[in-house]
Amino acid sequence: MPHLRAEDELRLVHAQGRVTAFDRAWQLEVERHRAAGSSASFLGAESVTWDRFARRSRLADTARRCYEAMEAEDPATAAWVRAYVDGVNEGLAAGAARDERFARTGLVPAPWEPWVPLAIWVATHILFAGFPTKLWRERVARALGDETMTLFATDGPRIAGSNGWMVPGDRTTSGAAIIAGDPHRFIEDPGVYQQIRLSCPEYDVLGLAVPGVPGLAHFGHTGSAAWAITNAMSDYQDLYVEQLRRGPDGAGAPVEALGPDGVWEPVSRHTETITVAGGEDVEVEVLETARGPVIIDADGDPGTAADGTDADGTDGIGGSGGSPQTLSLRYPPRVRRDLGFAVLPALLRARTVADIDRALDGWAEPVNVVHAADTEGGLLHRVAGVVPLRDPLNRLRPVPAWEPRHAWQGWAPTPAEPVQGFAVMANARGIASPLGVEFAPPHRADRIRELLSGSADWSPKAMADVHRDTYLASAEPLLALLPGFEDLTSAARELRTRLLGWDRRMEADSADATVFAAFRTATVRRLAADPVFTGLWGTPPGPDVFHPWQYLLPKIGYALEGLLTSSLVPELDRAAHVRAALEETAAAGTLDAPWSQVHRLTPWQALPDADAPEWPGLGGDHDCVNASSSVPGFTDLTARASAARYVWDLARREDSLWAVPLGADGVTGSPHHRDQLPLWARCELVPVVTDWARLTKESA
């Protein structure tokens, strides 16, 4: 793990950029190209879908605008970011020389511009708030009625989540607070978080950095204060249905959009070219209205018919028939020209909870729930980030751009609450409820509170028992239907007895967990095949990049608990489908494989490594504290899990603990590429080292 120290903070952040480039050059260049919409230039045609979205949504341009505003209004932070970029540029060549993927793809590292870290940040989080879910709700409303729009509301597979908890000093062995938790992201190789320590005369901070971004944005410990975040599940991005008209000369003619005052407004327009490795270049028309960039063009998207409907007869946002829908995206950084980067160096300088609180007043996105504590007994539980004030309908579905009531009207205050006893944040309704629509079920949060309530003398090492907990409370509504079934086959009766006797734990070595997952899969698939959902079958319409939010099968899988207990869609015979799924699972024969045999890690790799060792099997599941998510009804494999685990001890920082899924080095085959993987898979944590005398220098 990199431990860096320098004479001042500019030299220090320069060193952070340099060592990150040396350790993770491939990852940094992949992220830079993702932000620029140029991934297809070395990864090929499969990346065109993302590149088209990145260009249409103006990710790189938004970053440039934010950096220019920062240069003008906060030159000190701009210089700090620029020093990081200078370090990246110094280390890129040596880092690329270590990694054979550059030669394999023909990718040549290019010098970074100062705004690139901001572009990586906005690209990483542009889908964080899940605005594509509004496309799904629109489809649901058209297929089943407006009253069912939130029928499938939950934290689905594409939403980043987290666990976080804070134990005050009166419940710890040391008398000082402990902060612990784990962010839930898609597991990537290299990992999305970098363990690092940053030390200079002004501060000495350790934590989890986002590679390509200076400082420690999400998780850090300064010695006297510490902080951690979870996704607040807030809704702060809007989709607007646009009415566009073009001049008589066709594609090259000026474009106008109908504005909220009933006047046709000019639309900015230009074209960009996506270079595709091994394929033909792709030209993209980039449009932007007064609301924001056009991300779905009913007249110009691939696969959209000349009349604006998709090949299956649905419009561009997914409904049967109706007028074509062109949609623009409005998101705060593009409106405000601010990504909140001034917060990053301020957090490094924080000595108390009050310092952290003041710094976070400038946080922009993503919108987070924050825990913080200090050695003086200070505790903080608040929301940080920017959420627009607007009509409630904006949060639910695409809204007409020409109706004045849907315009943004300022910014919502961010809630804060006093800490009373344990503070828990796990993406459920709570402190951030006024700011969002869809939240995680309460199971993880409730289970963490239950576990914490079992002791009054918590220590950092004991926190691993909370991290690894596999109790699946969301299984109850499905299992609760089983006792009422009569006239079952003998095999189904035996299976019912086994399921009802199961301890509800998705342990790695549990065959009963595997049996439950098979029964759940059969249930989800039968529900999805019910004719009531005919209007939601098939491949979703519109650009491919939004499809993962709109597939029916995983939507039912993640919302199964609510779907089974909802009074909506009364014509859906839930009990009949569950009964049939029980008989189907019983007829398939006994499943004796341990859960970890089928519930294996499948991380995302920009360039898949066919020769990689087998990834480990895991315990846990989506609604467990150990949230290694399968996709019920689709696969038992897991791609989304704890992207890091941490325990911050405010009594003695050296007693803090952490772990990441892979390791510190992003180069495949290097000694520290996967050295933490076995520990992480078992939910074990490694000590934080703060004694410089115990460190060994391994790289220049």
RAGILIN-V905995 format. One record per residue. N is the residue number from 1. RES is the residue in one letter. SS is DSSP state (H for helix, E for strand, C for the rest). PSI is psi in degrees with one decimal (NA if undefined). Layout:
# RAGILIN-V905995
n;res;ss;psi
N;RES;SS;PSI
N;RES;SS;PSI
This chain:
# RAGILIN-V905995
n;res;ss;psi
1;M;C;134.4
2;P;E;126.4
3;H;E;114.1
4;L;E;139.6
5;R;E;147.7
6;A;C;172.4
7;E;C;-25.8
8;D;C;173.4
9;E;H;-26.7
10;L;H;-41.8
11;R;H;-34.6
12;L;H;-47.0
13;V;H;-29.6
14;H;H;-44.0
15;A;H;-36.7
16;Q;H;-44.4
17;G;H;-42.1
18;R;H;-46.6
19;V;H;-32.7
20;T;H;-40.6
21;A;H;-38.3
22;F;H;-42.7
23;D;H;-29.3
24;R;H;41.5
25;A;H;-43.3
26;W;H;-47.4
27;Q;H;-44.0
28;L;H;-42.1
29;E;H;-35.5
30;V;H;-45.1
31;E;H;-38.5
32;R;H;-44.2
33;H;H;-34.8
34;R;H;-43.5
35;A;H;-33.4
36;A;H;-11.6
37;G;C;38.4
38;S;C;22.5
39;S;C;-34.1
40;A;H;-18.6
41;S;H;-21.4
42;F;H;-14.9
43;L;H;-12.4
44;G;C;-170.9
45;A;H;-27.4
46;E;H;-20.4
47;S;H;-3.6
48;V;H;-38.8
49;T;H;-47.7
50;W;H;-45.3
51;D;H;-39.2
52;R;H;-44.0
53;F;H;-44.3
54;A;H;-39.1
55;R;H;-43.3
56;R;H;-37.0
57;S;C;-0.7
58;R;C;43.2
59;L;H;-52.1
60;A;H;-39.9
61;D;H;-37.6
62;T;H;-42.7
63;A;H;-41.8
64;R;H;-45.7
65;R;H;-41.6
66;C;H;-40.0
67;Y;H;-40.9
68;E;H;-41.1
69;A;H;-38.4
70;M;H;-41.3
71;E;H;-40.4
72;A;H;-37.1
73;E;H;-22.2
74;D;C;68.9
75;P;H;-26.5
76;A;H;-44.2
77;T;H;-38.2
78;A;H;-41.1
79;A;H;-37.2
80;W;H;-45.9
81;V;H;-41.3
82;R;H;-36.4
83;A;H;-39.0
84;Y;H;-45.8
85;V;H;-39.8
86;D;H;-39.0
87;G;H;-42.1
88;V;H;-47.4
89;N;H;-31.7
90;E;H;-32.6
91;G;H;-11.2
92;L;H;-45.9
93;A;H;-46.6
94;A;H;-38.0
95;G;H;-41.1
96;A;H;-33.2
97;A;H;-20.5
98;R;C;-15.3
99;D;C;116.7
100;E;H;-12.8
101;R;H;-25.8
102;F;H;-47.6
103;A;H;-37.8
104;R;H;-34.4
105;T;H;-9.2
106;G;C;14.1
107;L;C;128.3
108;V;C;122.0
109;P;C;140.8
110;A;C;149.5
111;P;C;138.1
112;W;C;146.6
113;E;C;158.9
114;P;C;-25.0
115;W;C;-4.0
116;V;H;-42.8
117;P;H;-35.0
118;L;H;-36.3
119;A;H;-40.5
120;I;H;-40.7
121;W;H;-47.8
122;V;H;-35.1
123;A;H;-36.9
124;T;H;-32.7
125;H;H;3.2
126;I;C;-29.9
127;L;C;7.0
128;F;C;-38.7
129;A;C;-2.9
130;G;C;36.3
131;F;C;-26.1
132;P;C;-18.9
133;T;H;-26.1
134;K;H;-30.6
135;L;H;-40.8
136;W;H;-45.5
137;R;H;-35.5
138;E;H;-42.0
139;R;H;-44.3
140;V;H;-43.3
141;A;H;-40.7
142;R;H;-32.7
143;A;H;-35.6
144;L;H;-9.0
145;G;C;151.2
146;D;H;-32.2
147;E;H;-15.7
148;T;H;9.9
149;M;C;-34.5
150;T;C;22.5
151;L;C;-36.1
152;F;C;18.8
153;A;C;122.8
154;T;C;178.9
155;D;C;105.1
156;G;C;-174.2
157;P;C;-20.8
158;R;C;2.2
159;I;C;131.9
160;A;C;131.1
161;G;E;-170.3
162;S;E;157.6
163;N;E;147.4
164;G;E;139.9
165;W;E;150.8
166;M;E;123.8
167;V;E;118.0
168;P;C;164.9
169;G;H;-24.7
170;D;H;-2.0
171;R;H;15.0
172;T;E;159.0
173;T;C;-28.0
174;S;C;-18.4
175;G;C;1.0
176;A;C;156.9
177;A;C;156.3
178;I;E;132.9
179;I;E;133.2
180;A;E;164.6
181;G;E;-166.0
182;D;E;127.7
183;P;E;140.6
184;H;E;112.8
185;R;E;169.9
186;F;E;129.3
187;I;C;124.4
188;E;E;155.3
189;D;C;107.6
190;P;C;165.8
191;G;C;155.4
192;V;C;-11.6
193;Y;C;142.7
194;Q;E;118.1
195;Q;E;129.1
196;I;E;153.7
197;R;E;135.9
198;L;E;118.1
199;S;E;131.9
200;C;E;174.4
201;P;C;-26.4
202;E;C;-28.2
203;Y;E;165.4
204;D;E;101.2
205;V;E;140.3
206;L;E;155.7
207;G;E;-157.5
208;L;E;113.6
209;A;E;154.5
210;V;C;115.3
211;P;C;128.3
212;G;C;-6.2
213;V;C;128.7
214;P;C;157.0
215;G;C;-160.8
216;L;C;87.4
217;A;C;-42.7
218;H;C;-36.8
219;F;E;122.3
220;G;E;159.3
221;H;E;115.9
222;T;C;0.4
223;G;C;-45.0
224;S;C;-8.8
225;A;E;153.8
226;A;E;155.9
227;W;E;160.2
228;A;E;158.4
229;I;E;161.4
230;T;E;163.8
231;N;E;124.0
232;A;C;-8.7
233;M;C;30.1
234;S;E;155.8
235;D;C;113.3
236;Y;C;16.0
237;Q;E;140.1
238;D;E;148.6
239;L;E;130.6
240;Y;E;131.4
241;V;E;120.6
242;E;E;140.6
243;Q;C;113.4
244;L;E;150.5
245;R;E;142.1
246;R;E;156.3
247;G;C;174.2
248;P;C;-12.3
249;D;C;8.6
250;G;H;-140.2
251;A;H;-32.9
252;G;H;-0.5
253;A;C;159.7
254;P;C;148.5
255;V;E;141.5
256;E;E;154.4
257;A;E;144.8
258;L;E;117.9
259;G;C;174.4
260;P;C;-13.0
261;D;C;9.4
262;G;C;6.5
263;V;C;140.3
264;W;E;125.2
265;E;E;149.6
266;P;E;144.9
267;V;E;127.9
268;S;E;143.2
269;R;E;135.4
270;H;E;170.2
271;T;E;147.5
272;E;E;157.3
273;T;E;125.8
274;I;E;119.1
275;T;C;132.4
276;V;C;118.8
277;A;C;125.4
278;G;C;10.8
279;G;C;-177.2
280;E;C;149.2
281;D;C;152.0
282;V;E;126.4
283;E;E;135.6
284;V;E;127.1
285;E;E;126.0
286;V;E;117.5
287;L;E;147.4
288;E;E;124.1
289;T;C;-177.4
290;A;C;-21.6
291;R;C;-43.8
292;G;C;-174.6
293;P;E;142.6
294;V;E;117.5
295;I;E;-16.9
296;I;E;117.9
297;D;C;106.8
298;A;C;-22.3
299;D;C;-12.7
300;G;C;-0.6
301;D;C;142.9
302;P;C;137.3
303;G;C;1.0
304;T;E;131.5
305;A;C;167.0
306;A;C;-27.2
307;D;C;6.0
308;G;C;-2.7
309;T;C;153.5
310;D;E;172.2
311;A;C;-26.1
312;D;C;8.2
313;G;C;6.1
314;T;E;160.2
315;D;C;178.8
316;G;C;-8.7
317;I;C;5.4
318;G;C;83.8
319;G;C;167.4
320;S;E;125.3
321;G;E;-155.7
322;G;C;177.1
323;S;C;154.3
324;P;C;149.2
325;Q;C;118.4
326;T;E;130.3
327;L;E;135.1
328;S;E;155.9
329;L;E;125.8
330;R;E;121.7
331;Y;E;143.6
332;P;H;-43.9
333;P;H;-32.6
334;R;H;-32.5
335;V;H;-44.1
336;R;H;-14.6
337;R;C;47.0
338;D;C;126.6
339;L;C;7.6
340;G;C;24.0
341;F;C;-17.6
342;A;H;-21.3
343;V;H;-32.5
344;L;H;-53.2
345;P;H;-29.4
346;A;H;-38.3
347;L;H;-39.5
348;L;H;-31.4
349;R;H;-5.6
350;A;C;136.7
351;R;C;-20.8
352;T;C;168.5
353;V;H;-37.7
354;A;H;-37.7
355;D;H;-43.6
356;I;H;-43.6
357;D;H;-46.1
358;R;H;-41.8
359;A;H;-43.1
360;L;H;-12.1
361;D;C;-22.6
362;G;C;5.3
363;W;C;141.3
364;A;C;-70.1
365;E;C;155.9
366;P;C;163.2
367;V;C;124.3
368;N;E;156.6
369;V;E;135.6
370;V;E;137.4
371;H;E;139.7
372;A;E;151.3
373;A;E;159.7
374;D;E;173.8
375;T;C;-9.4
376;E;C;4.2
377;G;C;1.5
378;G;C;140.4
379;L;E;146.2
380;L;E;134.8
381;H;E;105.7
382;R;E;169.4
383;V;E;141.3
384;A;E;133.5
385;G;C;175.7
386;V;C;121.6
387;V;C;125.9
388;P;E;148.9
389;L;C;127.0
390;R;C;178.6
391;D;C;137.7
392;P;H;-29.6
393;L;H;-26.8
394;N;H;-31.9
395;R;H;-21.3
396;L;C;-37.5
397;R;C;168.9
398;P;C;139.5
399;V;E;154.5
400;P;E;126.9
401;A;C;-24.4
402;W;C;-0.2
403;E;C;118.0
404;P;H;-27.9
405;R;H;-13.6
406;H;H;4.7
407;A;C;151.9
408;W;C;142.8
409;Q;C;29.7
410;G;C;-159.3
411;W;E;138.9
412;A;C;144.3
413;P;C;148.0
414;T;C;124.8
415;P;C;154.6
416;A;E;151.0
417;E;C;145.2
418;P;C;148.1
419;V;C;119.1
420;Q;C;107.6
421;G;C;-143.0
422;F;C;142.0
423;A;E;127.5
424;V;E;137.1
425;M;E;122.3
426;A;C;38.4
427;N;C;8.9
428;A;E;172.0
429;R;C;144.7
430;G;C;-126.7
431;I;C;-31.8
432;A;C;7.1
433;S;H;-40.4
434;P;H;-11.4
435;L;H;-2.5
436;G;E;-177.2
437;V;C;-54.2
438;E;C;128.8
439;F;C;164.2
440;A;E;152.1
441;P;C;160.5
442;P;C;1.1
443;H;H;-46.7
444;R;H;-45.7
445;A;H;-44.3
446;D;H;-40.5
447;R;H;-40.0
448;I;H;-44.1
449;R;H;-41.3
450;E;H;-44.7
451;L;H;-43.0
452;L;H;-32.3
453;S;C;-11.8
454;G;C;-1.8
455;S;C;154.5
456;A;C;10.6
457;D;C;63.5
458;W;E;143.1
459;S;C;162.5
460;P;C;-43.1
461;K;C;-33.1
462;A;C;-18.4
463;M;H;-23.2
464;A;H;-29.3
465;D;H;-30.4
466;V;H;-45.7
467;H;H;-39.0
468;R;C;2.4
469;D;C;135.6
470;T;C;16.8
471;Y;E;129.5
472;L;C;86.4
473;A;H;-27.6
474;S;H;-7.2
475;A;H;-20.2
476;E;H;-48.4
477;P;H;-34.1
478;L;H;-46.6
479;L;H;-27.6
480;A;C;-20.5
481;L;C;-19.5
482;L;H;-40.5
483;P;H;-23.8
484;G;H;-5.0
485;F;C;132.2
486;E;C;164.5
487;D;C;40.8
488;L;C;156.8
489;T;C;163.0
490;S;H;-37.7
491;A;H;-39.8
492;A;H;-36.6
493;R;H;-41.3
494;E;H;-41.6
495;L;H;-41.8
496;R;H;-45.3
497;T;H;-41.6
498;R;H;-44.3
499;L;H;-40.2
500;L;H;-22.4
501;G;H;-7.0
502;W;C;145.5
503;D;C;6.5
504;R;C;21.5
505;R;E;127.6
506;M;C;59.9
507;E;C;149.9
508;A;C;-34.4
509;D;C;12.2
510;S;C;118.1
511;A;H;-29.5
512;D;H;-35.7
513;A;H;-38.6
514;T;H;-40.9
515;V;H;-44.7
516;F;H;-43.7
517;A;H;-37.6
518;A;H;-42.4
519;F;H;-42.6
520;R;H;-42.5
521;T;H;-45.1
522;A;H;-38.6
523;T;H;-47.6
524;V;H;-44.4
525;R;H;-37.0
526;R;H;-40.5
527;L;H;-42.8
528;A;H;-27.3
529;A;C;-3.1
530;D;C;137.0
531;P;H;-19.1
532;V;H;-24.6
533;F;H;17.1
534;T;H;-40.2
535;G;H;-6.7
536;L;H;5.2
537;W;C;163.7
538;G;C;-179.2
539;T;C;130.6
540;P;C;151.2
541;P;C;172.5
542;G;C;-175.7
543;P;C;141.2
544;D;H;-30.1
545;V;H;-23.0
546;F;H;-3.2
547;H;H;-38.7
548;P;H;-22.6
549;W;H;-4.4
550;Q;C;7.8
551;Y;C;132.6
552;L;H;-43.8
553;L;H;-54.2
554;P;H;-29.5
555;K;H;-43.6
556;I;H;-39.8
557;G;H;-44.9
558;Y;H;-26.9
559;A;C;15.4
560;L;H;-45.9
561;E;H;-48.6
562;G;H;-36.4
563;L;H;-37.1
564;L;H;-26.0
565;T;H;-4.2
566;S;C;146.5
567;S;C;-6.9
568;L;C;156.7
569;V;C;61.3
570;P;C;-20.8
571;E;C;-9.0
572;L;C;114.6
573;D;C;85.8
574;R;H;-46.8
575;A;H;-39.6
576;A;H;-40.2
577;H;H;-39.7
578;V;H;-41.9
579;R;H;-46.0
580;A;H;-37.1
581;A;H;-37.0
582;L;H;-46.6
583;E;H;-40.7
584;E;H;-44.7
585;T;H;-40.1
586;A;H;-40.7
587;A;H;-23.9
588;A;C;-12.8
589;G;C;168.7
590;T;C;134.4
591;L;C;110.0
592;D;C;5.6
593;A;C;138.9
594;P;C;152.9
595;W;H;-39.0
596;S;H;-16.7
597;Q;H;-31.1
598;V;H;-20.0
599;H;C;75.2
600;R;E;151.1
601;L;E;136.1
602;T;C;79.4
603;P;C;156.1
604;W;E;135.6
605;Q;C;130.5
606;A;C;-35.3
607;L;C;96.7
608;P;C;139.1
609;D;C;103.4
610;A;C;-22.1
611;D;C;8.3
612;A;C;144.1
613;P;C;158.6
614;E;C;137.1
615;W;C;150.9
616;P;C;156.1
617;G;E;154.0
618;L;C;158.5
619;G;C;175.4
620;G;C;177.8
621;D;C;-179.0
622;H;C;-44.0
623;D;C;9.6
624;C;C;158.7
625;V;C;-43.7
626;N;C;82.9
627;A;C;70.2
628;S;C;103.9
629;S;E;122.4
630;S;E;179.8
631;V;E;91.5
632;P;C;131.2
633;G;C;-15.9
634;F;C;-50.7
635;T;E;149.2
636;D;E;-10.3
637;L;E;158.8
638;T;E;129.9
639;A;E;-11.1
640;R;E;123.3
641;A;E;-161.3
642;S;E;114.1
643;A;C;-8.9
644;A;C;157.5
645;R;E;143.9
646;Y;E;151.7
647;V;E;113.1
648;W;E;116.1
649;D;E;121.9
650;L;C;-10.1
651;A;C;-50.3
652;R;C;110.2
653;R;H;-32.2
654;E;H;-11.2
655;D;H;2.3
656;S;C;162.0
657;L;E;156.1
658;W;E;169.1
659;A;E;151.3
660;V;C;162.5
661;P;C;-30.6
662;L;C;-94.1
663;G;C;-168.4
664;A;C;-24.5
665;D;C;132.9
666;G;C;2.0
667;V;C;121.3
668;T;C;131.6
669;G;C;-9.5
670;S;C;156.5
671;P;C;-30.0
672;H;C;21.4
673;H;C;-43.9
674;R;C;24.1
675;D;C;-17.3
676;Q;C;-5.9
677;L;H;-47.4
678;P;H;-38.9
679;L;H;-46.2
680;W;H;-42.3
681;A;H;-28.2
682;R;C;7.8
683;C;C;36.4
684;E;C;152.8
685;L;C;153.5
686;V;E;150.0
687;P;E;146.0
688;V;C;128.9
689;V;C;126.6
690;T;C;-8.8
691;D;C;112.3
692;W;H;-28.5
693;A;H;-18.6
694;R;H;-0.2
695;L;C;148.0
696;T;C;129.7
697;K;C;122.2
698;E;C;-15.3
699;S;C;161.3
700;A;C;NA
